Amino acid sequence: LLVLLAGTLATGIEEIVLDMAPNSFDDRYLNCHEEMVEKLPMINRSEFASNKLYAQVWAEAAAQPPRPQGALRQREEAIALMAYTMSSGLSKEFNTAVHEGGRSQQEYLNNFHYKVMHFLLTEALSDLKGAQTPSACFPVYKTIRGTWSTAKQGQIIRFGQFTSTFLTQQEAEGSGAVTVLRLDTCHGAMIKEFSFQTQQEEVLIPPFETFRVTLISHQSDTTFIQLSSHGAYSKYNCAWLKGDIPG
C-alpha cells in the first residue's frame, strides 16, 4: 500500500491509503452515453431533493455567465465542472462518496447520491481529453500538505476519485512538510476554460486511471513520489442502466 499520513505524531495521524481504491465507483459509461442522458432529468430531481448543498451549488454554477461549450457534448457537463471547482465543500463530499460508492451495485443504486454529477464529470473529461491530446500523456503535479508518506516502488495505485492536479510544480507547492506527487497522466484533462478558478492550470484526473510508483525520494521535509500512468481499471460500466443486478 502507498500510505499518506496526515498530521504529526504528537497530535495524532490521519491515515489516507492510496491503493487500488477497491470500493470506488469508477464507471466509465462506455457505449451508453445517450441512454444515460435520457435519464438525467429524473435522477437529478431526486438527488437535489436529498442534498441541499448539491442543489445550491449546482444552481449557482448554472447561473454563471455561459462560456463557449467547445468540445463538451452538452451544457450540463460545463455546469458540473463549474460546480465541482466552485465549492470545496461539495467537491470533498462528492469525492468521499465516489471513493466508497462502489462497494456493491446495491450501494451505488441506493446510497450513492451523485449519479448525475459523476456521469457528467466523467463524460466532460472524456470529451475534453479527446479534443486536447487524445493519445498523449503529460506531466502534472499534486501537493499533499502537512503529510508524511511511505510507498514502495513498483506499486500500482489509483486515486479512486476525481483528483485535481496542476501543470506546474509551482502551482502545486505548499509550505512545511509536504508530499509532492509528479504524475504522468494519460486520461486527465485540462479544465481551466470551464473552471470557477480560471487562474489555475488545473488538470482533473478520473477515478479509473491507474499509476505505477516509479520513484521515491526525500529532500529536507519534502517527499517526492513519481507516478507513471499504467492504464485504466474500472469495475463498473453503465451501472445505473443495469439496475439491480447481483455483483
Secondary structure as GFF3:
##gff-version 3
##sequence-region A 1 247
A	DSSP	beta_strand	2	8	.	.	.	ID=ss1
A	DSSP	beta_strand	12	18	.	.	.	ID=ss2
A	DSSP	alpha_helix	33	50	.	.	.	ID=ss3
A	DSSP	alpha_helix	52	62	.	.	.	ID=ss4
A	DSSP	alpha_helix	75	86	.	.	.	ID=ss5
A	DSSP	alpha_helix	88	100	.	.	.	ID=ss6
A	DSSP	alpha_helix	105	111	.	.	.	ID=ss7
A	DSSP	alpha_helix	115	132	.	.	.	ID=ss8
A	DSSP	beta_strand	138	145	.	.	.	ID=ss9
A	DSSP	beta_strand	147	150	.	.	.	ID=ss10
A	DSSP	beta_strand	156	158	.	.	.	ID=ss11
A	DSSP	beta_strand	163	166	.	.	.	ID=ss12
A	DSSP	alpha_helix	169	172	.	.	.	ID=ss13
A	DSSP	beta_strand	178	185	.	.	.	ID=ss14
A	DSSP	beta_strand	189	190	.	.	.	ID=ss15
A	DSSP	three_ten_helix	192	194	.	.	.	ID=ss16
A	DSSP	beta_strand	202	205	.	.	.	ID=ss17
A	DSSP	beta_strand	209	219	.	.	.	ID=ss18
A	DSSP	beta_strand	222	232	.	.	.	ID=ss19
A	DSSP	alpha_helix	239	242	.	.	.	ID=ss20
###
